[in-house]
């Protein structure tokens, strides 16, 4: 047995010294290679494939007894996670198969982790797709997790050894099982060990399929000349590390790192074995369908020998045959398939030795050759070939150098099953070369020729006329995406900050910003590699301009009404522009009108004869020529004297003065108002007198020195820079009057915590102006800021000041107001303390509630109980001495009353309601009786006491339920037995017995009685159980029915003659 090799990093390429570290002990050639065969593809870790050119037995380095595998086996034996393990199975190509594993979850707090592997390393979770599905379910009753691996439409290459691992925290369990895939027809092709290192087609169209150890497919192999066998291991050991990849592809190795890693693991150090005198070779190779022989020699022939495959013991069968020859122990494996590609070891006592078996597959051939191709520059080129295997590993070369596609590469490789396509986007002349494709079993080459396309001018340059300062854009489009050169007047064009050259695809642009006169000239674009030129001429022109420098701010021209306006505007432009004057979209024509336009070579004139106020407005001038347009607006302002102001308003009047105000005139004449003149006159006079000789700048004025009691009128003149307006309409007549004397007897009426109520008497002297109202004001102690207690004048002599802070002290004053203004104030002599005065509570029960308050069931009860008391009293309601249920009875309290509200009264609401009003230590109580009544129930029993002639005597007992009100009477009805239609006989009857007369002889009657109270009749009536028969002349007929307690006997009707009445009574008593 060998020692454990040094541990290397998975997937790395070992150095050359590592390859040379092992010693090749022995090799045995296998069957000769058939002509035309080549190495085939496979997988390293998934199918445990290896690559050698001849069948050999190596002792380059044997891996140790598999320490990791031993640990897994030990864990598998100790743990008890699996309750059902997946079993080996067989399936035909194209059929489905499912492997099931079950795990008991009674002792598990969470779901265990499960993994499915093919071989030792390939995790099948990444292979899930259209051919492989992994499912898991959980049965709650049995607490068992079920894990399934389903292989759909199995292919021959899915055969092999599989492993299922389950882990939960520190517990581990694993199980290995085999899958055999049988072909229905066909022969087994030759195989090669190198196919074991062919990977699946990751990134290709069929990447989701399971591509395990090697694809087993029937194929037609072209006969080729026999090539000498090559020892790939020797080549790798002796080659420079930078040649590893070339050798790997040449001999069909796509998993080079895995092969080198496996070689490194197989190295071992010579060590003598006490159990084995001759151990297994490090590796064996066999063609698919062939037979392989494993042999060891024991030092002691008595030792027991066991053979294992991937840790599972091998039992004798038709496939596995064991032989003993002295100390030699031999195992034959017949009909080797991909499932046999695995690790084997044999144990003798406490020692073991191991080896690996490789199963070989055929090479990949080129079945459709590349073809020579011609293309034009910029076109998409596709070079296509076909190989003998789907998704085979193929390399492309250009002039002998490998093409490596990437994100920035122009080359792209597309694989569609057996088709392999090299795509070149936007071909150029540099792509002209010889291209070749190489597989593990052949190669093909073809020439690609790329030439220039005939150039077509799709969009030629066009002559341009550009306004000065505008952008010049010369644009052309040609059929090819190639560069070119620009010239101006036969000189090369150089890019500047203002001039830009743009090339985007087939479009070429020359852009010049802010065109100048020197940009004018002949421009030419010449495409590279072609003799074609595209010319264009550029002409720069000057658009028209309007010069308004001579005008004032905002281009405003002012003219006095009645004068003539002649406005001359300088203009320019080449060719001379056409001039159009307009106002409000209406053109002003040239001619002899009052408003006209006049044109000159370098100017245009607007003429207005005898300007009027309506001529004010905006006048537009427009210039237009082939270079463009120019527009300007000129504001003409015609000024005049202002309109007269509106009639003034006299707001305040004194004994010999007044205060007047007015609004400015609606039209100021186009010039700001400078001021106003004021005049007045007596109403009966026609002579106006000016009151000011200096302009009044404000819109208010105070005339003085007027006679009290005499009516006056005033008027206004507005003045601007042009002149004085006409006078305004006179104001309303007004009479200068004096204010009243102060109010008298100002006193405090009441005080609360937030209010003070004041009262006073009218002034002693009111005068001719009368009295319009009062103004009440207050201020806090220590302050001079008097605050109004209200917004508008009050006409009453009493007012409450609200929203005052408690315990504050305020001063109060009152003024009388008339047309002349406010009088002198009347002050309250001392500060007033804002604090509530305690008033004992008092309840005012309304008169209708002093007796029992009666309501019917279903009616609303809404009682308002006024009360007094300051400060705000505390109220408590009780019903029959208990707290009121607020869910049934609503209580609403305010500062002056309390309301009991019941939306729908019920009889349970009847009772005595007590109200308690409390103000500090004072308390007042009152009671209200509420009676809720309803219609009564029917009488309890109604019976017939006697029948004689046309008469019947009835009696009854009062009802059990009187509806919470006294019974006021009864209503008796009768019904003929034949029709049973009821007729009222007596209404509002107060007694409990009655005699019914005037009954029809020969009829038989039933009777019923209704109870009645203040709410009305009872809903139901009580009917007599027996009937009364009114007999004909000469007989007396009484019918009745008596029902005993057990309801079993019935007394029949008896008939007697009318004259024998005493006999009937005797019978009644007897029964």
Secondary structure by P-SEA (a helix, b strand, c coil): ccccccccccccccccccccccccccccccccccccccbbbbbccccbbbbbccccccccccccccaaaaaaaaaaaacccccbbbbbbcccccbbbbbbbbbbccccccbbbbbbbccccccccccccccbbbbbbbbcccbbbbbbbbbcccccccbbbbbbbbbccccccbbbbbbbbbbcbbbbcccccccccccccccccccccccccccbbbbbbccccccccccaaaaaaaccccaaaaaaaaacccaaaaaaaaaaaacccbbbbccccccccccccccccbbbbbbbbbccccbbbbbbcccccccccccbbbbbcccbbbbbbccccccccbbbbbbcccccccbbbbbbbbbbbbcbbbbbbbbcccbbbbbbbbccccccbbbbbcccbbbbbcccccbbbbbcccbbbbbbcccccccbbbbbbbcccccccbbbbbbbccccccccbbbbbbcccbbbbbbbbcccccccccccccbbbbbcccbbbbbcccbbbbbbccccccccbbbbbbbccccbbbbbbbbbbbcbbbbcccccccbbbbbcccbbbbbbbbbbcccbbbbbbbccccccccccccccccccccbbbbbbcccccccbbbbbbbbbccccbbbbbbbbbbbccccccccccccccccccbbbbbbccccccccccccbbbbbbcccccbbbbcccccccccbbbbcccccccccccccccccccccccccccccbbbbbbbbccccccccccccccbbbbbbbcccccccccccbbbbbbbccccccccccccccccccccccccccccbbbbbbbbbbccccccccccccbbbbbcccccccccccccccccbbbbcccbbbbbbbbbccccbbbbbbbccccccccccbbbbbcccbbbbbbcccccccbbbbbbbbbcccbbbbbbbbbbbbcbbbcccbbbbccccccbbbbbbbbbcccccccccbbbbbbbcccccbbbbccccccccbbbbccccccccbbbbbbbbcccccccbbbbbcbbbbbccccbbbbbbccccccccccccbbbbcccaaaaaaaaaaac
